[in-house]
Amino acid sequence: MNATTEPLVLDLVEWVARAPRPYADCMDAWRTSCPRLGVWEEALDRGLVERGAAVRATPLGLRLLSEHGRAVAPPG
């Protein structure tokens, strides 16, 4: 991952870690047609978020946030 995209991936993971989000909200906020800036796709491919009834941060995503000083308590 490059230096431009990594902070955006962290932003996405942090956003869904704070509260699970409907898939449609994620698509409105994070989908892009630019093949060089696929933040949503990158987060999914790396297993940092998961899509189910709502989009949530995975344990791997929460660990990445913690490693970058962005620890967020999972909702619940």
PyMOL commands that set and color helices and strands:
alter all, ss='L'
color gray80, all
select helices_A, chain A and resi 6-18+23-30+39-45+59-67
alter helices_A, ss='H'
color red, helices_A
select strands_A, chain A and resi 49-51+55-57
alter strands_A, ss='S'
color yellow, strands_A
deselect
rebuild
show_as cartoon
